[in-house]
Amino acid sequence: MSTLITELGSECQNITALIYQLQSPYLSGRQQAEILAELLAAAIHLNIHCGDDFQTLIAQEMEKLPDDDEKD
């Protein structure tokens, strides 16, 4: 789970960096195309990464957490 969370964080940072790059008014059409291609690949990777298996792992981790509302 820890490795998956680390990978998710890295991919999110990559996407954020690509979004900031796209906001530059000085990009050529070729630069925009390259950034958009990278963004598309990152979005696909993120979509696959956050699929049912990852969601199930998160749900299982949540179920392991103590219920703070239950006091002795």
C-alpha positions in Angstrom: 0.0 0.0 0.0 2.8 2.4 0.9 4.4 1.9 -2.5 1.2 2.5 -4.3 0.6 5.8 -2.3 4.2 6.9 -3.2 3.6 6.2 -6.9 0.3 8.0 -6.8 1.9 11.1 -5.2 4.7 11.1 -7.8 2.2 10.9 -10.7 0.1 13.7 -9.2 3.2 15.9 -8.9 4.0 15.1 -12.5 0.5 16.1 -13.6 0.6 19.3 -11.6 3.9 20.2 -13.2 2.5 19.5 -16.7 -0.5 21.7 -16.0 1.7 24.6 -14.9 3.8 24.2 -18.0 0.6 24.4 -20.2 -0.3 27.7 -18.6 2.8 29.4 -20.0 1.8 31.9 -22.7 5.2 31.4 -24.5 4.7 27.8 -25.6 5.0 26.9 -29.3 2.4 24.6 -30.8 5.0 21.8 -30.8 5.7 22.3 -27.0 2.0 22.3 -26.3 1.5 19.1 -28.2 4.4 17.4 -26.3 3.0 18.5 -22.9 -0.5 17.4 -23.8 0.8 14.0 -24.9 2.6 13.7 -21.6 -0.5 14.8 -19.7 -2.6 12.2 -21.6 -0.2 9.4 -20.8 -0.1 10.5 -17.1 -3.9 10.7 -17.0 -4.2 7.2 -18.4 -1.6 5.9 -15.9 -3.5 7.6 -13.1 -6.8 6.1 -14.2 -5.3 2.6 -14.3 -3.4 3.2 -11.0 -6.6 4.3 -9.2 -8.7 1.3 -10.5 -10.8 -1.1 -8.5 -7.8 -2.9 -6.9 -6.4 0.4 -5.5 -9.9 1.5 -4.3 -10.3 -1.9 -2.6 -6.9 -1.6 -0.8 -7.9 1.9 0.5 -11.3 0.5 1.7 -9.5 -2.4 3.5 -7.1 0.1 5.2 -10.0 2.2 6.3 -11.8 -0.8 7.8 -8.7 -1.5 9.9 -8.8 1.9 11.5 -10.2 2.2 15.0 -13.6 3.9 15.3 -12.8 7.1 17.2 -16.5 7.5 18.1 -16.5 4.4 20.2 -15.2 5.3 23.7 -14.8 2.9 26.6 
